[in-house]
Amino acid sequence: MQEQKNRTCQGLLVLQCKQSPGRPDNWQETRSVNFHFDRYKGISQIIPAWSQTCVIVGYSDQIEKCSQCRNSFAELFCMPHFWWSYFYQNSNGCIGYEKTQDSGVVTGINTWSKFTVKQVDHDARFRWYHMNMFTRWIPSTNQTVILALDLEKPWRDRFLEAVMARNPRWLQDPFWVHPALVEQVARAQEPSVWGIRDHVRGLETEPKPEGRPQPDYRRLHDISRHAIHVNETLDVAVQNLEDLLVQHESYMASLPDVNSCSEDIHLRLRSFLSFITNLRFRSISNEKRLQNEVQLAFNTVAQHDASVTLEIGRATQLDSATMKTIAFVTLTFLPPTFICAIFSMSFFDFGGDSGWTMSSQFWIYWVFAIPTTIFTTLVWTYWPDIRRKVISKVF
């Protein structure tokens, strides 16, 4: 139990950044904070007055399993409780925006976003990546607290670099962090799409096999599944960006005067929306090309099997012609053979003096021949029914 507690409540990396006149931005302070054991009375203890940006880096499973950590985040950053719920943490994406007020005065603006990316390597091994971010912007001081969760390298380092190299004017807008995150989403989605494309291209350029085709249906199924997932993540990313733009437009509409930094942020988000939308078109093309290869595999096997069936049919026709010849010869010689068999019996006698004579007991032949023929015919006719009844009684 103690091991589980220590594993769940690890310290989170906290970075502070400020704009220093005459020199580039830099992380002024880096420390580890454990929200389970440390007690903070307000957000000012997390982000000091001299800091303009505070980034908390960690993983969501370190926080969601500890109710005390979740409550600390909810109190310090006014986070909605559903943000740590099971359905949100297991969703494939989300965008949110809300204001916190005190006596009619806006004390902060919260935004959150979640993106999911699936990448597939050349061996068809795959991995899911999650990019989870929550921001709280304090309008009175233009300070921003960023909770960056589940970011893996190299996107985490690139995101932190983008935050550190931000445009100082953008700090006046609560959405200024989102272009940095969306850029990492776009950079992560691009190899996902091209990874599927490489698999599809490999299928398209495979040489035609000799003999009966042996498609790897398991591989085709796996690649199709990955292509569907990549399409899903791109659809969600496009939907998230569209919702984000709507929320940003709502924020700009609430301003008495729209400043240029908000317009720049809006245009930057639109450019990434265009980029990810075009990636989605290529991903849809990949999926269609893959379906074309799947259909080709099925049709190639069906065509080969049909040609084999045709050859079997031709061989059957030859066999049928041979059997017709045998049947004709049999029917030709059967009547004479029957007549010879009749007259060769001892019932008939042809002597030189007495001439042609027939025994008076010839009727015995018909007494045995006719019933035997009738019995054989009846058994042949009703044998299926007899066999079925016998089997049903035995079993």
C-alpha positions as CSV (number, residue, x, y, z in Angstrom):
1,M,0.0,0.0,0.0
2,Q,2.8,2.4,0.8
3,E,4.5,1.6,-2.5
4,Q,1.2,2.4,-4.4
5,K,0.9,5.7,-2.5
6,N,4.4,6.8,-3.2
7,R,4.1,5.8,-6.9
8,T,0.8,7.6,-7.3
9,C,1.7,10.8,-5.5
10,Q,5.0,11.6,-7.1
11,G,6.3,15.2,-7.3
12,L,5.4,17.2,-10.3
13,L,7.9,19.4,-12.2
14,V,7.2,23.1,-11.8
15,L,8.9,25.6,-14.1
16,Q,8.7,29.4,-13.7
17,C,9.3,31.8,-16.6
18,K,9.4,35.6,-16.8
19,Q,10.1,38.3,-19.4
20,S,13.4,39.9,-18.6
21,P,14.1,43.2,-20.4
22,G,17.1,43.1,-22.7
23,R,17.6,39.3,-22.7
24,P,15.7,36.3,-24.0
25,D,13.2,34.4,-21.9
26,N,14.5,31.6,-19.7
27,W,13.3,29.3,-17.0
28,Q,14.1,31.1,-13.8
29,E,13.1,28.4,-11.4
30,T,12.7,24.6,-11.7
31,R,11.5,22.6,-8.7
32,S,9.5,19.5,-7.8
33,V,6.2,20.0,-6.0
34,N,4.2,17.2,-4.3
35,F,0.5,18.3,-4.1
36,H,-0.2,15.4,-1.8
37,F,2.1,16.4,1.0
38,D,2.6,20.1,0.4
39,R,-0.1,22.5,1.4
40,Y,-0.8,25.7,-0.6
41,K,-3.3,28.4,0.5
42,G,-3.6,30.1,-2.8
43,I,-2.4,30.2,-6.4
44,S,0.0,32.9,-5.5
45,Q,2.1,30.3,-3.7
46,I,2.4,28.4,-6.9
47,I,3.1,31.3,-9.3
48,P,5.0,34.1,-7.6
49,A,4.5,37.8,-8.5
50,W,7.7,38.0,-10.6
51,S,6.7,34.9,-12.7
52,Q,4.5,35.4,-15.8
53,T,4.2,31.7,-16.7
54,C,4.1,28.6,-14.5
55,V,4.2,25.2,-16.2
56,I,3.4,22.1,-14.2
57,V,4.6,18.9,-16.0
58,G,3.4,15.4,-15.1
59,Y,1.1,12.5,-16.0
60,S,-2.6,12.4,-15.3
61,D,-2.5,9.0,-13.7
62,Q,-0.3,10.4,-11.0
63,I,-3.0,12.8,-10.0
64,E,-6.3,11.1,-10.8
65,K,-5.6,8.1,-8.4
66,C,-5.2,10.5,-5.4
67,S,-8.3,12.3,-4.2
68,Q,-6.2,14.7,-2.2
69,C,-4.1,15.8,-5.2
70,R,-7.3,16.2,-7.3
71,N,-8.9,18.4,-4.6
72,S,-5.7,20.5,-4.3
73,F,-5.8,21.2,-8.1
74,A,-9.5,21.9,-8.0
75,E,-9.1,24.5,-5.2
76,L,-5.9,26.1,-6.4
77,F,-6.8,26.4,-10.1
78,C,-10.6,26.2,-10.0
79,M,-10.6,23.1,-12.1
80,P,-13.9,21.4,-12.8
81,H,-14.2,18.1,-10.9
82,F,-15.3,16.2,-14.1
83,W,-11.8,16.9,-15.5
84,W,-10.5,14.0,-13.4
85,S,-13.4,11.7,-14.1
86,Y,-13.1,8.4,-15.8
87,F,-15.0,9.3,-18.9
88,Y,-13.0,12.4,-19.5
89,Q,-9.6,10.8,-19.0
90,N,-10.6,8.0,-21.4
91,S,-12.1,10.2,-24.0
92,N,-10.4,10.7,-27.4
93,G,-10.4,14.5,-27.1
94,C,-12.1,17.5,-25.7
95,I,-12.0,21.3,-25.6
96,G,-13.3,23.5,-22.8
97,Y,-13.5,27.1,-21.7
98,E,-15.0,28.8,-18.7
99,K,-14.7,32.0,-16.6
100,T,-14.5,32.3,-12.8
101,Q,-16.0,35.3,-11.2
102,D,-16.2,37.0,-7.8
103,S,-18.9,39.6,-7.2
104,G,-19.3,40.0,-10.9
105,V,-15.6,40.5,-11.5
106,V,-13.7,37.9,-13.7
107,T,-11.0,36.5,-11.6
108,G,-9.7,34.0,-14.1
109,I,-10.3,32.2,-17.3
110,N,-9.8,28.4,-17.6
111,T,-9.2,26.5,-20.8
112,W,-8.5,22.9,-21.4
113,S,-7.8,20.7,-24.3
114,K,-7.0,17.0,-25.0
115,F,-5.7,15.4,-28.1
116,T,-4.9,11.8,-29.0
117,V,-2.4,10.6,-31.5
118,K,-1.7,7.0,-32.8
119,Q,1.6,6.3,-34.5
120,V,2.5,3.1,-36.3
121,D,6.1,2.1,-37.2
122,H,7.3,0.1,-40.2
123,D,6.8,-3.2,-38.4
124,A,3.1,-2.3,-37.7
125,R,3.8,-1.8,-34.0
126,F,1.8,1.1,-32.7
127,R,1.7,3.4,-29.7
128,W,-0.9,5.9,-28.4
129,Y,0.1,9.3,-27.3
130,H,-2.1,11.7,-25.3
131,M,-1.6,15.5,-25.0
132,N,-3.6,16.9,-22.1
133,M,-3.5,20.5,-21.1
134,F,-5.3,22.8,-18.6
135,T,-4.6,26.5,-18.3
136,R,-5.7,29.2,-15.9
137,W,-5.1,32.8,-16.9
138,I,-5.3,35.6,-14.4
139,P,-6.5,38.8,-16.1
140,S,-5.4,41.2,-13.4
141,T,-1.7,40.2,-13.8
142,N,-1.6,38.4,-17.2
143,Q,-0.2,35.4,-15.4
144,T,-0.8,31.9,-16.7
145,V,-0.6,28.6,-15.0
146,I,-0.2,25.7,-17.4
147,L,-0.9,22.1,-16.4
148,A,0.8,20.0,-19.2
149,L,0.1,16.3,-18.7
150,D,1.0,13.2,-20.6
151,L,3.3,14.9,-23.0
152,E,6.1,12.6,-24.3
153,K,9.4,13.5,-25.7
154,P,10.2,15.2,-28.1
155,W,6.8,17.0,-28.1
156,R,7.2,17.9,-24.4
157,D,10.5,19.6,-24.9
158,R,9.3,21.4,-28.0
159,F,6.2,22.6,-26.2
160,L,8.2,24.0,-23.3
161,E,10.5,25.7,-25.8
162,A,7.5,27.2,-27.6
163,V,6.1,28.5,-24.3
164,M,9.4,30.0,-23.3
165,A,9.8,31.7,-26.7
166,R,6.3,33.1,-26.7
167,N,5.5,36.5,-27.9
168,P,5.2,38.8,-24.8
169,R,2.1,40.5,-26.3
170,W,0.3,37.2,-26.5
171,L,0.2,37.0,-22.7
172,Q,-2.8,39.3,-22.8
173,D,-4.9,36.5,-24.3
174,P,-5.9,33.4,-22.3
175,F,-5.7,31.3,-25.4
176,W,-2.0,32.1,-26.1
177,V,-0.8,28.6,-25.0
178,H,-3.0,26.7,-27.4
179,P,-1.1,27.4,-30.6
180,A,2.0,25.9,-29.0
181,L,0.1,22.7,-28.1
182,V,-1.7,22.5,-31.4
183,E,1.6,22.8,-33.2
184,Q,2.9,19.7,-31.3
185,V,-0.3,17.9,-32.2
186,A,0.2,18.7,-35.9
187,R,3.8,17.6,-35.7
188,A,2.8,14.3,-34.1
189,Q,0.0,13.6,-36.5
190,E,2.1,14.1,-39.6
191,P,4.3,10.9,-39.1
192,S,1.1,9.0,-38.2
193,V,-0.4,9.7,-41.6
194,W,2.8,9.1,-43.5
195,G,3.4,5.9,-41.5
196,I,0.0,4.5,-42.8
197,R,0.9,5.8,-46.2
198,D,4.2,3.8,-46.2
199,H,2.4,0.6,-45.4
200,V,-0.2,1.2,-48.1
201,R,2.6,2.0,-50.6
202,G,4.4,-1.2,-49.6
203,L,1.2,-3.2,-50.4
204,E,0.7,-1.4,-53.7
205,T,4.3,-2.2,-54.9
206,E,4.4,-5.8,-53.9
207,P,5.2,-8.0,-56.9
208,K,2.5,-10.3,-58.3
209,P,2.9,-13.8,-56.8
210,E,3.3,-16.8,-59.0
211,G,0.7,-19.5,-58.6
212,R,-2.1,-19.1,-56.1
213,P,-2.0,-15.7,-54.3
214,Q,-1.5,-15.9,-50.5
215,P,-2.5,-12.5,-49.1
216,D,-1.6,-11.7,-45.5
217,Y,-5.1,-11.0,-44.4
218,R,-4.1,-10.5,-40.7
219,R,-1.6,-7.7,-41.8
220,L,-4.3,-6.1,-44.0
221,H,-6.7,-6.1,-41.1
222,D,-4.2,-4.6,-38.7
223,I,-3.2,-1.8,-41.1
224,S,-6.9,-1.1,-41.8
225,R,-7.5,-0.8,-38.1
226,H,-4.6,1.6,-37.6
227,A,-5.8,3.7,-40.6
228,I,-9.3,3.9,-39.0
229,H,-7.8,5.0,-35.7
230,V,-5.6,7.7,-37.3
231,N,-8.7,9.0,-39.2
232,E,-10.5,9.1,-35.9
233,T,-7.8,11.1,-34.1
234,L,-7.6,13.6,-37.0
235,D,-11.4,14.0,-37.0
236,V,-11.3,14.7,-33.3
237,A,-8.4,17.1,-33.7
238,V,-10.3,19.0,-36.4
239,Q,-13.4,19.1,-34.3
240,N,-11.4,20.3,-31.3
241,L,-9.8,23.1,-33.3
242,E,-13.1,24.3,-34.7
243,D,-14.6,24.4,-31.2
244,L,-11.5,26.1,-29.9
245,L,-11.9,28.8,-32.6
246,V,-15.5,29.3,-31.7
247,Q,-14.6,29.7,-28.0
248,H,-11.9,32.2,-28.9
249,E,-14.3,34.1,-31.1
250,S,-16.6,34.2,-28.1
251,Y,-13.9,35.6,-25.9
252,M,-12.9,38.2,-28.5
253,A,-16.5,39.3,-28.8
254,S,-16.6,39.9,-25.1
255,L,-13.7,42.4,-25.3
256,P,-14.5,46.1,-25.7
257,D,-11.6,46.4,-28.2
258,V,-10.0,43.4,-30.0
259,N,-6.3,43.7,-29.7
260,S,-3.9,42.6,-32.4
261,C,-2.4,39.8,-30.3
262,S,-5.8,38.0,-30.1
263,E,-6.1,38.3,-33.9
264,D,-2.7,36.8,-34.3
265,I,-3.5,33.9,-32.1
266,H,-6.8,33.3,-33.9
267,L,-5.0,33.3,-37.3
268,R,-2.3,31.0,-36.0
269,L,-5.0,28.5,-34.8
270,R,-6.7,28.8,-38.2
271,S,-3.5,27.9,-40.0
272,F,-3.0,24.8,-37.9
273,L,-6.7,23.9,-38.5
274,S,-6.0,24.1,-42.2
275,F,-2.8,22.0,-41.9
276,I,-4.5,19.2,-39.8
277,T,-7.6,19.3,-42.1
278,N,-5.3,18.6,-45.1
279,L,-3.6,15.8,-43.2
280,R,-7.0,14.4,-42.6
281,F,-7.7,14.4,-46.4
282,R,-4.5,12.5,-47.0
283,S,-5.4,10.0,-44.2
284,I,-8.8,9.5,-45.9
285,S,-7.0,8.8,-49.2
286,N,-4.7,6.3,-47.4
287,E,-7.8,4.5,-46.1
288,K,-9.4,4.3,-49.5
289,R,-6.2,3.1,-51.1
290,L,-5.9,0.5,-48.4
291,Q,-9.5,-0.7,-49.0
292,N,-8.6,-0.9,-52.7
293,E,-5.7,-3.2,-51.9
294,V,-8.0,-5.4,-49.6
295,Q,-10.5,-5.7,-52.5
296,L,-7.7,-6.5,-54.9
297,A,-6.4,-9.3,-52.6
298,F,-9.9,-10.8,-52.4
299,N,-10.6,-10.5,-56.1
300,T,-7.2,-11.9,-57.0
301,V,-7.7,-15.0,-54.9
302,A,-11.3,-15.3,-56.2
303,Q,-10.1,-15.0,-59.8
304,H,-7.4,-17.6,-59.3
305,D,-9.9,-20.0,-57.7
306,A,-12.4,-19.4,-60.5
307,S,-9.7,-20.3,-63.1
308,V,-8.9,-23.5,-61.2
309,T,-12.6,-24.3,-61.1
310,L,-12.9,-23.7,-64.8
311,E,-10.0,-26.1,-65.4
312,I,-11.8,-28.7,-63.2
313,G,-15.0,-28.1,-65.2
314,R,-13.1,-28.7,-68.5
315,A,-11.6,-31.9,-67.1
316,T,-15.0,-33.0,-66.0
317,Q,-16.4,-32.4,-69.5
318,L,-13.6,-34.6,-70.9
319,D,-14.4,-37.3,-68.4
320,S,-18.1,-37.0,-69.2
321,A,-17.3,-37.5,-72.9
322,T,-15.3,-40.6,-72.1
323,M,-18.0,-42.0,-70.0
324,K,-20.5,-41.4,-72.8
325,T,-18.3,-43.4,-75.1
326,I,-18.0,-46.2,-72.6
327,A,-21.8,-46.2,-72.0
328,F,-22.5,-46.3,-75.7
329,V,-20.2,-49.3,-76.2
330,T,-21.8,-51.0,-73.2
331,L,-25.3,-50.4,-74.5
332,T,-24.2,-51.6,-77.9
333,F,-22.9,-54.9,-76.7
334,L,-25.3,-55.5,-73.8
335,P,-28.3,-56.9,-75.8
336,P,-26.2,-59.4,-77.7
337,T,-24.4,-60.4,-74.5
338,F,-27.7,-60.9,-72.8
339,I,-29.0,-63.0,-75.7
340,C,-25.8,-65.0,-75.7
341,A,-26.1,-65.7,-72.0
342,I,-29.7,-66.9,-72.5
343,F,-29.0,-69.2,-75.3
344,S,-25.9,-70.6,-73.7
345,M,-27.9,-72.0,-70.8
346,S,-28.6,-75.7,-70.6
347,F,-32.3,-75.0,-71.1
348,F,-31.6,-74.9,-74.9
349,D,-30.2,-77.6,-77.0
350,F,-29.4,-77.8,-80.7
351,G,-28.6,-81.2,-81.9
352,G,-27.9,-82.4,-85.4
353,D,-30.7,-85.0,-85.5
354,S,-33.3,-83.5,-83.1
355,G,-32.8,-79.9,-84.2
356,W,-33.6,-76.9,-81.9
357,T,-35.1,-78.0,-78.5
358,M,-36.0,-76.0,-75.3
359,S,-36.4,-77.6,-71.9
360,S,-39.8,-77.6,-70.4
361,Q,-38.3,-76.3,-67.1
362,F,-37.3,-72.9,-68.7
363,W,-39.9,-71.2,-66.5
364,I,-37.6,-71.7,-63.5
365,Y,-35.3,-69.0,-64.9
366,W,-38.1,-66.4,-64.9
367,V,-39.2,-67.4,-61.5
368,F,-35.9,-66.4,-60.0
369,A,-34.9,-63.6,-62.4
370,I,-38.0,-61.5,-62.2
371,P,-38.4,-61.3,-58.4
372,T,-34.6,-60.8,-58.0
373,T,-34.8,-57.9,-60.4
374,I,-37.8,-56.3,-58.7
375,F,-36.2,-56.7,-55.3
376,T,-32.9,-55.1,-56.4
377,T,-34.8,-52.2,-57.9
378,L,-36.9,-51.6,-54.8
379,V,-33.8,-51.7,-52.5
380,W,-32.0,-49.2,-54.7
381,T,-35.0,-46.9,-54.7
382,Y,-35.7,-46.9,-51.0
383,W,-32.2,-47.4,-49.7
384,P,-31.7,-43.8,-48.5
385,D,-34.9,-44.0,-46.4
386,I,-33.9,-47.4,-45.0
387,R,-30.4,-46.2,-44.2
388,R,-31.7,-43.1,-42.4
389,K,-34.1,-45.1,-40.3
390,V,-31.4,-47.6,-39.3
391,I,-29.0,-44.8,-38.3
392,S,-31.7,-43.1,-36.2
393,K,-32.5,-46.3,-34.3
394,V,-28.9,-47.1,-33.6
395,F,-27.8,-43.5,-32.6
